[in-house]
Amino acid sequence: MYRNKKIMIAQHLLIWLVLFSMPFILSYSEDQDLNRLIAHFFIPMLFYAIIFYTNFLVLIDKFLFTKKTWTFIGINLIMISLFILVKEQLEDNYFKELIRKPLENGRAGPPFKLFIYVQMLSYAAPLLFSIAIKSTKRLVRTEAERKEAANFKLQTELQHLRYQLQPHFFFNSLNNIYSLVDLSPDKAKSTIHSLGKLMRYLLYETNTELVSLGKEIEFMRKYIELMKLRLTDKTTIESSFPISKPNIEISPLLFISLIENAFKHGVSGNKKSVISIDMITKENDVIFKIENYNFPKETSDKSGSGIGLPNLEKRLELLYPNKHIFQKEIKNGIYSVYLKIET
């Protein structure tokens, strides 16, 4: 706000510096005197100021910006013509010496058409300046409003995606607990306890735009441990995260969908499988890789709504435009994902 005010003051100073110089240049002669300065300098400056601020404060907003262009042009033509007429009357009645003087020196005055052209041009200058500065202010304000609206829309959409992710995560976790209730009640109790900690993180620590990578890693480790409770010896989990918890900040819950997806499609009840999770940091970049055997689910399998990966891709587009790489492929029965984020 303060910066914009300083810019506006500088613009007005620049404009009046130009306008102050115009009458002097147009009326320049070697024998300048007080009467000539009053007639050709101070009086035009007063009229210039009236034209400028009448347009700047009233006419541009009321007529030009409301598309009443011809009314705007008509009012200004009448105003400029009136000022030219008043200026000539003042010169005839109070500054006759200025009119006679060129003739006494043997110099003829400018042709009438040239005189009118120069006068109209000089009076049009403050009008054009007022339009320019007012239009610039309007464009700056419009752009600021557009950015504010876009940011509000972004935050609203991200909030929607976050709320969409939390029930999805909770639903998948409940499915896992359900499968443990009959097989191992103790494990089911332990899982519920772990799930409570995870949900606490989801509800209370992810309502900010950014979280530390260390907290996000801790959340992923707890989730992996929770998922291991329902696995058999046929599934091997390999995970590697940065040992030191860097101070890198990142949007929360970007990786959990990938881990969920690996447990959903990478585990078989009668076949051996491996899930490999690897995260590294390079300067301010976070690189996440995950691989798992691919065991496609039956169409009738409703363990999860299938919104995790589309949700992730949408969030990456909104949060890290042109600052992320997201690649996924299935090759030789191995499903792999590569995600790089520039923080």
TORPA-609286 format. One record per residue (C-alpha): residue in one letter; x, y, z; residue number from 1. Coordinates in Angstrom, 2 decimals, decimal comma, always signed. Layout:
BEGIN
residu;x;y;z;num
A;X;Y;Z;NUM
...
***
This chain:
BEGIN
residu;x;y;z;num
M;+0,00;+0,00;+0,00;1
Y;+2,77;+2,43;+1,01;2
R;+4,78;+1,49;-2,08;3
N;+1,78;+2,11;-4,37;4
K;+1,27;+5,54;-2,80;5
K;+4,91;+6,47;-3,43;6
I;+4,59;+5,36;-7,05;7
M;+1,46;+7,50;-7,50;8
I;+3,18;+10,58;-6,04;9
A;+6,17;+10,03;-8,33;10
Q;+3,85;+9,76;-11,33;11
H;+2,12;+13,04;-10,50;12
L;+5,46;+14,81;-9,98;13
L;+6,72;+13,56;-13,34;14
I;+3,54;+14,63;-15,10;15
W;+3,62;+18,13;-13,67;16
L;+7,30;+18,47;-14,46;17
V;+6,43;+17,84;-18,11;18
L;+3,37;+20,07;-18,03;19
F;+5,25;+22,91;-16,34;20
S;+7,85;+22,82;-19,08;21
M;+5,38;+22,81;-21,99;22
P;+4,12;+26,44;-21,79;23
F;+7,65;+27,70;-21,33;24
I;+8,85;+25,80;-24,41;25
L;+5,86;+26,81;-26,52;26
S;+6,20;+30,50;-25,55;27
Y;+10,00;+30,64;-25,54;28
S;+11,71;+33,80;-26,71;29
E;+14,89;+35,62;-25,85;30
D;+13,06;+38,52;-24,18;31
Q;+10,89;+36,73;-21,63;32
D;+9,18;+39,10;-19,20;33
L;+6,69;+38,76;-16,36;34
N;+3,63;+39,51;-18,50;35
R;+4,65;+36,93;-21,06;36
L;+5,21;+34,30;-18,35;37
I;+1,79;+35,03;-16,85;38
A;+0,02;+34,92;-20,23;39
H;+1,83;+31,95;-21,71;40
F;+2,86;+30,02;-18,63;41
F;+0,83;+30,47;-15,45;42
I;-2,61;+30,84;-17,05;43
P;-2,17;+27,71;-19,24;44
M;-0,84;+25,83;-16,22;45
L;-4,01;+26,61;-14,30;46
F;-6,11;+25,35;-17,21;47
Y;-3,92;+22,26;-17,58;48
A;-4,44;+21,45;-13,90;49
I;-8,21;+21,84;-14,20;50
I;-8,32;+19,56;-17,27;51
F;-6,08;+16,96;-15,66;52
Y;-7,83;+16,66;-12,31;53
T;-11,36;+17,05;-13,69;54
N;-10,66;+14,02;-15,87;55
F;-8,60;+12,17;-13,28;56
L;-11,12;+12,54;-10,45;57
V;-14,46;+12,60;-12,29;58
L;-14,77;+12,26;-16,05;59
I;-12,66;+9,15;-16,74;60
D;-14,46;+7,02;-14,14;61
K;-17,90;+8,40;-14,94;62
F;-17,77;+8,36;-18,74;63
L;-14,67;+6,75;-20,30;64
F;-14,60;+3,61;-18,12;65
T;-18,38;+3,24;-18,45;66
K;-18,05;+3,23;-22,27;67
K;-19,70;+6,65;-22,74;68
T;-16,81;+7,61;-24,99;69
W;-18,53;+10,22;-27,15;70
T;-19,85;+12,03;-24,08;71
F;-16,35;+11,99;-22,63;72
I;-14,83;+13,39;-25,84;73
G;-17,57;+16,02;-26,17;74
I;-17,13;+17,32;-22,62;75
N;-13,37;+17,61;-23,07;76
L;-13,68;+19,35;-26,45;77
I;-16,06;+21,88;-24,93;78
M;-13,79;+22,38;-21,92;79
I;-10,63;+22,80;-24,04;80
S;-12,37;+25,16;-26,47;81
L;-13,66;+27,21;-23,54;82
F;-10,20;+27,49;-22,01;83
I;-8,67;+28,55;-25,34;84
L;-11,37;+31,20;-25,70;85
V;-10,87;+32,43;-22,11;86
K;-7,11;+32,55;-22,62;87
E;-7,52;+34,65;-25,79;88
Q;-9,94;+36,99;-24,05;89
L;-7,53;+37,46;-21,16;90
E;-4,70;+38,20;-23,56;91
D;-6,86;+40,69;-25,51;92
N;-8,00;+42,51;-22,38;93
Y;-4,96;+42,34;-20,10;94
F;-1,93;+41,46;-22,24;95
K;-2,40;+43,56;-25,41;96
E;+1,27;+44,48;-25,38;97
L;+2,12;+40,83;-26,07;98
I;-0,06;+40,85;-29,17;99
R;+1,27;+44,15;-30,55;100
K;+4,91;+43,49;-29,71;101
P;+5,62;+40,87;-32,41;102
L;+4,07;+43,15;-35,04;103
E;+6,17;+46,15;-33,90;104
N;+9,30;+44,05;-34,31;105
G;+8,27;+43,17;-37,85;106
R;+7,34;+39,59;-37,06;107
A;+3,99;+38,20;-38,08;108
G;+2,01;+35,91;-35,76;109
P;+1,55;+32,21;-36,59;110
P;-1,18;+31,20;-39,06;111
F;-4,58;+30,75;-37,45;112
K;-4,80;+27,01;-38,24;113
L;-1,34;+26,38;-36,80;114
F;-2,23;+28,43;-33,74;115
I;-5,38;+26,35;-33,10;116
Y;-3,47;+23,11;-33,72;117
V;-0,72;+24,00;-31,22;118
Q;-3,26;+25,16;-28,63;119
M;-5,38;+22,02;-28,95;120
L;-2,28;+19,83;-28,76;121
S;-1,02;+21,53;-25,62;122
Y;-4,40;+21,25;-23,88;123
A;-4,79;+17,63;-24,98;124
A;-1,54;+16,69;-23,21;125
P;-2,92;+16,81;-19,62;126
L;-6,01;+14,95;-20,84;127
L;-3,88;+12,14;-22,29;128
F;-1,69;+12,05;-19,19;129
S;-4,73;+11,71;-16,92;130
I;-6,09;+8,86;-19,09;131
A;-2,71;+7,11;-19,03;132
I;-2,18;+7,27;-15,28;133
K;-5,80;+6,38;-14,50;134
S;-5,74;+3,43;-16,88;135
T;-2,47;+2,22;-15,36;136
K;-3,95;+2,35;-11,86;137
R;-7,02;+0,49;-13,07;138
L;-4,91;-2,23;-14,71;139
V;-2,79;-2,64;-11,56;140
R;-5,91;-2,88;-9,39;141
T;-7,58;-5,32;-11,79;142
E;-4,48;-7,51;-11,88;143
A;-4,25;-7,48;-8,08;144
E;-7,92;-8,47;-7,81;145
R;-7,42;-11,21;-10,40;146
K;-4,47;-12,63;-8,46;147
E;-6,40;-12,45;-5,19;148
A;-9,36;-14,26;-6,76;149
A;-7,07;-16,89;-8,29;150
N;-5,34;-17,42;-4,94;151
F;-8,68;-17,74;-3,16;152
K;-9,84;-20,27;-5,73;153
L;-6,56;-22,19;-5,34;154
Q;-6,86;-22,31;-1,55;155
T;-10,49;-23,37;-1,76;156
E;-9,69;-26,15;-4,21;157
L;-6,74;-27,35;-2,16;158
Q;-8,87;-27,38;+0,97;159
H;-11,46;-29,45;-0,87;160
L;-8,79;-31,91;-2,00;161
R;-7,44;-32,18;+1,54;162
Y;-10,87;-32,89;+2,97;163
Q;-11,37;-35,42;+0,20;164
L;-8,11;-37,18;+1,07;165
Q;-8,73;-37,53;+4,81;166
P;-11,92;-39,64;+4,57;167
H;-10,24;-41,68;+1,84;168
F;-7,28;-42,39;+4,12;169
F;-9,56;-43,20;+7,05;170
F;-11,72;-45,51;+4,92;171
N;-8,72;-47,53;+3,73;172
S;-7,37;-47,80;+7,29;173
L;-10,71;-49,06;+8,60;174
N;-10,68;-51,76;+5,92;175
N;-7,30;-52,90;+7,23;176
I;-8,56;-52,99;+10,83;177
Y;-11,64;-54,92;+9,76;178
S;-9,45;-57,62;+8,25;179
L;-7,58;-57,97;+11,57;180
V;-10,52;-58,14;+13,98;181
D;-11,14;-61,87;+13,57;182
L;-7,58;-62,91;+12,81;183
S;-5,80;-61,03;+15,58;184
P;-7,82;-58,94;+18,03;185
D;-4,67;-57,71;+19,77;186
K;-3,23;-56,45;+16,52;187
A;-6,56;-54,80;+15,75;188
K;-6,40;-52,91;+19,07;189
S;-2,82;-51,86;+18,39;190
T;-3,82;-50,72;+14,92;191
I;-6,69;-48,62;+16,27;192
H;-4,26;-46,95;+18,69;193
S;-1,80;-46,21;+15,88;194
L;-4,63;-44,98;+13,67;195
G;-5,63;-42,53;+16,41;196
K;-2,15;-40,99;+16,32;197
L;-2,22;-40,77;+12,54;198
M;-5,65;-39,13;+12,53;199
R;-4,44;-36,61;+15,12;200
Y;-1,71;-35,61;+12,70;201
L;-4,21;-35,41;+9,84;202
L;-6,68;-33,27;+11,78;203
Y;-4,44;-30,91;+13,74;204
E;-1,05;-30,65;+12,07;205
T;-1,86;-30,56;+8,37;206
N;-4,13;-27,51;+8,38;207
T;-1,23;-25,32;+7,35;208
E;+0,11;-24,74;+3,87;209
L;+3,49;-26,26;+4,72;210
V;+4,88;-28,73;+7,24;211
S;+8,44;-29,77;+7,93;212
L;+9,62;-32,76;+5,94;213
G;+10,64;-34,39;+9,21;214
K;+7,02;-34,47;+10,45;215
E;+5,81;-35,85;+7,15;216
I;+8,45;-38,59;+7,26;217
E;+7,40;-39,52;+10,80;218
F;+3,79;-39,76;+9,64;219
M;+4,76;-42,04;+6,73;220
R;+6,85;-44,29;+9,00;221
K;+3,93;-44,73;+11,40;222
Y;+1,60;-45,51;+8,53;223
I;+3,99;-48,13;+7,14;224
E;+4,26;-49,74;+10,55;225
L;+0,48;-49,79;+10,78;226
M;+0,20;-51,46;+7,39;227
K;+2,79;-54,08;+8,29;228
L;+0,50;-55,42;+11,02;229
R;-1,78;-57,09;+8,49;230
L;+0,95;-58,43;+6,19;231
T;+2,30;-61,96;+6,06;232
D;+5,89;-63,07;+5,63;233
K;+5,32;-63,20;+1,88;234
T;+5,58;-59,40;+1,66;235
T;+8,85;-57,57;+2,25;236
I;+8,86;-53,85;+3,01;237
E;+12,01;-51,85;+2,27;238
S;+11,95;-48,19;+3,23;239
S;+14,60;-45,52;+3,38;240
F;+14,16;-41,92;+4,46;241
P;+16,66;-39,13;+5,11;242
I;+18,35;-39,89;+8,45;243
S;+18,60;-36,25;+9,45;244
K;+15,33;-34,35;+9,49;245
P;+15,98;-31,42;+7,20;246
N;+14,27;-28,09;+7,65;247
I;+12,74;-28,34;+4,19;248
E;+9,07;-27,41;+4,25;249
I;+6,60;-29,13;+1,99;250
S;+2,87;-29,33;+1,46;251
P;+1,46;-32,05;+3,74;252
L;+0,17;-35,46;+2,63;253
L;+1,74;-35,54;-0,82;254
F;+3,32;-38,99;-0,51;255
I;+0,77;-40,95;+1,49;256
S;-1,39;-41,71;-1,57;257
L;+1,58;-43,37;-3,26;258
I;+2,27;-45,53;-0,20;259
E;-1,42;-46,42;+0,09;260
N;-1,47;-47,38;-3,55;261
A;+1,57;-49,62;-3,12;262
F;-0,05;-51,52;-0,24;263
K;-3,31;-51,80;-2,14;264
H;-1,86;-53,18;-5,39;265
G;+1,50;-54,58;-4,29;266
V;+0,39;-57,23;-1,80;267
S;-0,78;-60,75;-2,61;268
G;-2,18;-63,36;-0,25;269
N;-0,35;-66,26;-1,91;270
K;+2,60;-64,75;-3,78;271
K;+5,80;-63,17;-2,62;272
S;+6,12;-59,43;-3,15;273
V;+8,36;-56,50;-2,33;274
I;+7,44;-52,88;-1,66;275
S;+10,42;-50,53;-1,90;276
I;+10,11;-46,92;-0,67;277
D;+13,00;-44,52;-0,99;278
M;+13,25;-40,79;-0,30;279
I;+16,28;-38,55;-0,67;280
T;+16,88;-34,82;-0,53;281
K;+19,22;-32,81;-2,73;282
E;+19,58;-29,24;-1,56;283
N;+15,94;-28,05;-1,59;284
D;+14,63;-30,84;-3,80;285
V;+12,75;-33,85;-2,47;286
I;+12,92;-37,04;-4,54;287
F;+10,54;-39,89;-3,73;288
K;+10,65;-43,29;-5,42;289
I;+8,39;-46,25;-4,80;290
E;+8,21;-49,67;-6,45;291
N;+5,89;-52,59;-5,87;292
Y;+4,79;-55,79;-7,53;293
N;+1,61;-55,21;-9,44;294
F;-1,36;-57,35;-8,47;295
P;-4,37;-55,70;-10,11;296
K;-7,52;-55,72;-8,01;297
E;-10,75;-57,24;-9,18;298
T;-13,45;-54,85;-10,35;299
S;-15,60;-55,94;-7,43;300
D;-12,88;-54,96;-4,92;301
K;-14,05;-51,78;-3,17;302
S;-11,09;-51,39;-0,81;303
G;-10,61;-47,72;-1,44;304
S;-12,34;-45,31;-3,77;305
G;-9,51;-44,87;-6,25;306
I;-9,26;-41,12;-5,72;307
G;-5,75;-41,10;-4,18;308
L;-3,57;-40,70;-7,28;309
P;-5,89;-38,33;-9,20;310
N;-6,07;-36,24;-6,03;311
L;-2,26;-36,19;-5,78;312
E;-1,79;-35,19;-9,42;313
K;-4,28;-32,35;-9,06;314
R;-2,60;-31,05;-5,90;315
L;+0,83;-31,14;-7,54;316
E;-0,48;-29,09;-10,46;317
L;-1,91;-26,49;-8,08;318
L;+0,89;-26,37;-5,52;319
Y;+4,00;-26,89;-7,63;320
P;+3,28;-25,78;-11,21;321
N;+6,40;-26,32;-13,33;322
K;+8,25;-27,32;-10,16;323
H;+7,62;-31,04;-10,02;324
I;+8,18;-34,22;-12,01;325
F;+5,69;-37,05;-11,63;326
Q;+6,26;-40,27;-13,55;327
K;+4,63;-43,68;-13,20;328
E;+4,94;-46,89;-15,20;329
I;+4,40;-50,65;-15,13;330
K;+7,31;-52,69;-16,48;331
N;+7,89;-56,44;-16,09;332
G;+5,17;-56,66;-13,48;333
I;+6,70;-53,86;-11,38;334
Y;+4,78;-50,66;-10,78;335
S;+7,12;-47,72;-10,16;336
V;+6,60;-44,07;-9,38;337
Y;+9,13;-41,21;-9,45;338
L;+8,24;-37,88;-7,85;339
K;+10,56;-34,90;-7,64;340
I;+9,48;-31,67;-5,99;341
E;+11,38;-28,39;-6,04;342
T;+10,59;-26,70;-2,74;343
***
